[in-house]
Amino acid sequence: MRKIALSIAAMLALAMMVALPSAWASSASAGAASAADRAGGVAAVGTAVERPHTACLDRGDSSCGVIHAEISNFAFHPPSLNVRVGDTVVWTNWDTVGHTATVSSGPWRFDSGLLHHGEWYSYTFTTPGTYQYFCGPHPFMRGTVTVQ
């Protein structure tokens, strides 16, 4: 009886490991967003299906206060953004591998957490300055946001 109970417990544990990796990544991303909220900006995480502010889809266009940046082909597009205080940048990962948007220098630090294909991360910049960021798993991927 004891061997059967252990086998059932082992199968349940294995099933959870197979089914939950994306949930773990999402909860890690949510934790990063919470830290960013306390660090001088407002952050959010989601999937491309629920991407916010779809009326402003032009990359790098700040006319509506929302700038959409893409992560594709192991690069940030556009690599350099100029925004105003109060603007929101939304990074969406279109690559098949995970990426992050992690600030390495700037007035405030934030980290998107690992974004899988189709997931997005947004950050509303409330403090002027230059924010240099990179992808944690692929540090050769770099970008800059200048907030005026």
N, C-alpha and C positions, 0 to 999 in steps of 0.2 A: 504494500500500500504506500509506503514511504517513497519508493522509487517512482511510482506513478505520479505522486504529488510533485516531486522534484522535476519530473519530465514535463508536466503541464506547466509548472512555473517557468522552466527554461524555454518552452515554446512561446509562452506569452511574452517573456522578455525579448526573445528574438523577433517576434512579430512587431513589438513596439519599436525596436531599433530600426527595422526596415521601414516602418510606416511613418516615423516621426522626424526624420532629419530636417525636412523643410520647416516643420513647426519649431524645432529648436533654433534654426537660423532666424526665423521670424521673431521669436522671443528675444534673441540676442540683438536683433535690429531694433526692436521696441525699446530695449534697455538703453541703447545708444541714443535713441530719440529723446528719452526722458532726461538723460544727462545733458543733451544739447539744450533742452528747454530751460534748464537751470543755468546755462552758460552764456546768456546774452543773446539768444535767438530762439526761434520756434522751429521744431523739426517734426516730420511725419514720415511714415513708411507705408507702402502698399504695393498693389500689383498694377500692371498696365491697364487692366480692365477698369479699375477705379481711379485712374490717374486724374489728379485735380486740374481744374482750370483748362479744359480742353479747347476753350475758345481762343487761347493763345498758344498755338502750336509751333510758331516759327522759332527755330533755335536762335538764341541770342537776342530776341526781340523783347525789350523791356517796356514797351508802350503800355502794357496792361498790368505791370507789376509782377508778372510771372514769366520766368525765363525757363524754357525747356532745353536741357542739355542731354545729349545721348552718350551712352557708353557702347561703342561698337568697334569691332576690329582692333581690340586692345588699345583703344584711345578714347579720350574725352573729346566730344565735339559740341561746340567749339572749345578749343583748349584754353581760351582766355575770354573772360566775360567782364563787362563793365556794367554795374548795377547801381541803383540808388538805395539809400537806407529805407527799409521797409519792403524791398522787393524780395520775392521768393524764387529760388532756383530749384528746379525739379530735375534730378538726374534719373534717367531710365536706362536700365541695363538691357541691351538687345543682343549681347553675346551669349553663347551657350555655356560659358563658364562664369563663375561668381566674381564680382568685383566690389570694391568699396570706394567711397569718396571720403578720404581721411585727411583732415587739415594738419599740415606739418608746421606751419607758422602763420600767425595772424593774431588779431586782437582776441579771438576766442577759438577754441579747438572744438571740433566735432568729428564724429565717425559714423558713417551710415550703417555700419555693420555689413555683413556680406549680403549683397544683392544678387539674387539668382535671375535667370532670364525672365524678362517681363516685369520685374519688380522695380519700384521707384523709391527714391528718398528725396524729401524736400527740406529745405532750410530757409527760413526767413531771416535775412540779415538785418540786425538792429544796431550794429556798431560799424562805423566807417573804418576802412583800412584795406590792406591787401591780404588776402587769404590764399596761401599756396597749399594745394592738396595733391594727393597721390592715391594710387590703388594699393592697399595693403599687400595682397598676394602678388601684385605685379608692379613693383616700385618704379619701373621705368615709365609707367603711365602717370603723367603729371598735368596739372591744370592750375589756373589762377582765377580768382574772383576779386575784382577791385570794387570796393563799395565806397560811394561818394555821398 
